[in-house]
Amino acid sequence: MSAQKNNPPPNPIDACVRDNLEAFFRDLDGQEPHSMHEMLIKLVEKPLLEIVMREAGGNQSKAAEWLGINRNTLRRKLTDHNLL
């Protein structure tokens, strides 16, 4: 097996998330974080929805398909993020 298959090149989104999480922990300066999963999902989900909806031309069915979620779930998430 080649080294290429064992170690795929870094993904730019992955690198961005890693860099920002490392900065987050540095900024905590020894304090313990709380509810990180919820915080990160909220921070990532809104721009994800904004960009996908823009690229889908506002078509919720297409955007839901691209995201791999039900259109009703997408609509709820758009409402939750005040994007409707």
N, C-alpha and C positions, 0 to 999 in steps of 0.2 A: 504494500500500500504506500502511496506517495505521501510525503509530508504535507502536501497541499490539501489532501482529503482529511488528514488528522487535525490540521490547524488551518481552518478557513480564514481568509483575510478578515480583519475586523470590520464590522458594520458601522457606518458613520453615526447612525442613531444610537446604537449600543454604546459607542465611545462617548457620545454626548451625554447620555444618561449616566454612565460611569463617572465621567469627569464632574458632573454636577452633584452626584451623590457623595463623591469624595470631598468636594467643597462644602457640602451640607454638613458632613461629619466634622470637618475642620472647624467650621463656624460654630458648632455646638460647644466647642472648647471643653470637652469632658462631660457635658450634660448628656443624659440619656434621652434618646428620641422616643416619641410616642405616636402610635397610629400611622406609621410610615406608609404602609400599604395603601390605606385610604387616601392619605395626602398625595401620594405619587399618582394614583389612579385619577384623582380629581384634576391634578395639574396637567396630566398628559391627555386626558380624555377630551377636554374642551378644544384645544387646538387641533386635535385629531379630527373631531367632528366638524370644526370650521373648515378645515382644508378639504376633507373628503366631500362635504356638501358643496363647496365651491367648485371642486373638480368635477363633481357629478351634475353640475348645472342646477343645483337645488332639487334634483330628482331623488326623493327619499327612497324609493324602491331600489334604484341603482346604487345609492350610497349604502343602503342596508346590505345589499348583495356583496358589494366590495368589502364591507366590514365583516361579513359573515355572521350578521345578526338579523333577527326578525325586524320587519319595518316598524311594528308597534314598539319594540324595544328601542329602536333608533328614535322614534318620535318622543318616547318618554325621556330619553337621555337629552335630546334637543331641548325639551321643556325644562328639564332639571338644570341645564346650563344656560337658560334664557336665550336660546338660539333660534326660536321660532318667530 
